[in-house]
Structures are given as C-alpha cells and as structure tokens.
Amino acid sequence: MQEASHLEGEAEITGAARLDIVLAPQAPSVGQARHAVSALLHDFSHVPILVIEDVLLLVSELVTNAVLHAGTELRVMASVQTGLVSVSVGDGDPRHAPVLAARGADATSGRGVMLVNALASDWGVELDEGWKVVWFHASYEPAAAADRSAQ
C-alpha cells in the first residue's frame, strides 16, 4: 500500500488506486492536477504510456475549463484499476456545463470537449445543487511492464 502524499492545498493520494485533490481556481492548478494524476498512473505498470498521455491531456483540458469558466474551488478525483482509468473534475458553477459543439477552423478555443469525446471511452456531465462534475473513463488493455517501457 502506498502512503498518502500531500500536495499544496488538500491533495491526497490514498491507497493504491485513488486520488482526490482540491485546488484553487488558478492557472498553476492545471499543472498540479496533471502532476498528481501522472503520479497515480505511473505507479501502475500496466497502464500503457499512450493511455497515460491521453488521460493527462484530458485532465489539462477539464481543469483549464474549470479554472477559466467556473472560477471556483475545484476538485479532481481519479482512480485506476486494471483496464480502466476514471477521472472527474468538479467545480461550483453548474451554469456552464460543457457541450459538444462543432467549432470553426479559425476558433481559438472550444475544442476541449471535442478532445474528451474523441479520446475518452465514455464521458459525461453531472449537475447538482451548486456543483458540476465532468467525468471521463479511459479503458485499455493492460500492458506488460516490458511493453510499456518500450513505448
């Protein structure tokens, strides 16, 4: 069992497969979330490196959206088990739920949800009283440790 480690704020990696981190609505939170999720996923040698890269990209997109659009404290939760990575990003602004929409070629923003839709095996949005959670799953075939290091 891995010992709990703490990041700035209220971050915690508990047990061997879960992460729960509370972050401020500031740009550095994007890197902090990526770092925490990366540490969680790299502890599991069966998660293929390409899956880790996709998950980290999607974490960056969702946390960036929460920082830019919600401006409230946000919570990142992640778990990994054989064959599945689950991530959710919650914030205190349910008025701005992300929607999958086509963007023009000259649009300078608005492609995050398209990326989530393209790279995640499943995703969704849950709205509750004063809270919004955007979640995604990344399913995969477990990699052997030797296969992962060769990628």
C-alpha positions in Angstrom: 0.0 0.0 0.0 1.2 3.4 -0.9 1.4 6.0 1.8 -0.7 9.1 1.4 1.2 12.0 -0.1 0.1 15.6 0.0 0.3 18.5 -2.5 -0.4 22.1 -2.0 -3.9 22.6 -0.6 -5.9 19.5 0.2 -4.4 16.9 -2.1 -4.3 13.2 -1.2 -3.3 10.0 -3.0 -5.0 7.3 -0.9 -4.5 3.6 -1.0 -3.0 2.3 -4.2 -5.5 3.5 -6.8 -7.3 6.7 -5.9 -6.6 10.4 -6.0 -8.7 13.2 -4.5 -7.3 16.8 -4.8 -8.9 20.1 -4.1 -7.4 23.1 -6.0 -7.7 26.8 -6.2 -9.1 28.4 -9.4 -5.7 29.5 -10.6 -3.6 28.6 -13.6 -1.0 26.6 -11.6 -3.8 24.2 -10.7 -3.6 22.7 -14.2 0.0 21.6 -13.7 -0.7 20.4 -10.1 -3.6 18.2 -11.3 -1.5 16.8 -14.2 1.3 16.0 -11.8 -0.9 14.3 -9.2 -2.7 12.2 -11.9 0.6 11.3 -13.6 2.0 10.1 -10.3 -1.1 7.9 -9.7 -1.0 6.4 -13.2 2.8 5.8 -13.2 2.5 3.8 -10.1 0.7 1.2 -12.1 3.0 -0.5 -14.6 0.0 -2.0 -16.5 -1.3 1.4 -17.8 0.1 1.9 -21.3 2.0 5.1 -21.8 -0.2 6.3 -24.6 -3.2 6.0 -22.3 -1.4 8.0 -19.7 -0.6 10.7 -22.2 -4.3 10.9 -23.3 -5.5 11.0 -19.7 -3.1 13.8 -18.8 -4.2 15.8 -21.9 -7.9 15.4 -20.9 -7.1 16.3 -17.2 -5.4 19.5 -18.5 -8.5 20.4 -20.7 -11.0 19.8 -17.9 -9.1 21.6 -15.2 -8.3 24.5 -17.6 -12.1 24.8 -18.3 -12.9 24.8 -14.6 -10.3 27.5 -13.9 -11.4 29.7 -16.8 -15.1 29.3 -16.7 -16.1 28.4 -13.1 -13.6 30.4 -11.1 -14.4 28.4 -8.0 -12.5 25.9 -6.0 -12.3 22.7 -8.0 -11.9 19.0 -7.1 -10.1 16.4 -9.2 -10.7 12.8 -8.5 -9.1 9.9 -10.3 -8.9 6.1 -9.9 -7.2 3.4 -11.8 -7.9 -0.3 -11.8 -6.9 -2.9 -14.3 -8.3 -1.9 -17.7 -9.9 1.4 -16.6 -8.9 4.9 -15.6 -11.7 7.2 -14.3 -11.3 10.9 -13.8 -13.7 13.6 -12.7 -13.3 17.4 -12.3 -15.9 19.2 -10.2 -16.5 22.9 -9.7 -19.0 25.2 -8.1 -20.6 26.6 -11.3 -23.3 24.4 -12.7 -24.4 27.2 -15.1 -21.6 26.5 -17.6 -21.9 22.8 -18.5 -19.7 21.8 -21.4 -21.4 20.8 -24.6 -20.0 19.0 -27.6 -20.3 21.5 -30.5 -18.5 22.0 -33.8 -16.0 24.8 -33.9 -14.9 26.8 -36.9 -11.4 26.4 -38.2 -10.5 29.9 -37.0 -11.9 29.4 -33.5 -9.3 30.0 -30.8 -11.0 28.0 -28.1 -13.8 25.5 -27.5 -12.1 22.2 -28.6 -11.6 20.7 -25.1 -14.9 18.8 -25.2 -14.2 17.6 -28.7 -10.9 16.1 -27.4 -12.7 14.5 -24.5 -15.2 13.0 -26.8 -12.5 11.7 -29.2 -10.1 10.3 -26.6 -12.2 9.0 -23.7 -14.1 5.7 -23.9 -17.0 7.4 -22.1 -17.7 10.8 -20.6 -20.5 12.9 -19.2 -21.6 15.8 -17.0 -23.5 15.7 -13.8 -25.2 18.7 -12.3 -26.2 19.0 -8.7 -27.2 21.8 -6.4 -24.4 24.3 -6.8 -21.9 21.7 -8.3 -20.9 20.5 -11.7 -18.8 17.4 -12.4 -17.3 16.5 -15.7 -16.0 12.9 -15.8 -14.4 10.6 -18.3 -13.3 7.0 -18.5 -10.3 5.7 -20.4 -10.4 2.0 -20.9 -7.4 0.0 -22.1 -5.8 -3.4 -22.4 -3.2 -3.7 -19.6 0.4 -3.6 -20.9 3.2 -5.8 -19.7 5.9 -3.8 -17.9 8.4 -4.6 -20.7 5.9 -3.4 -23.4 5.2 -0.2 -21.5 8.9 0.8 -21.2 9.4 0.2 -25.0 6.6 2.7 -25.9 
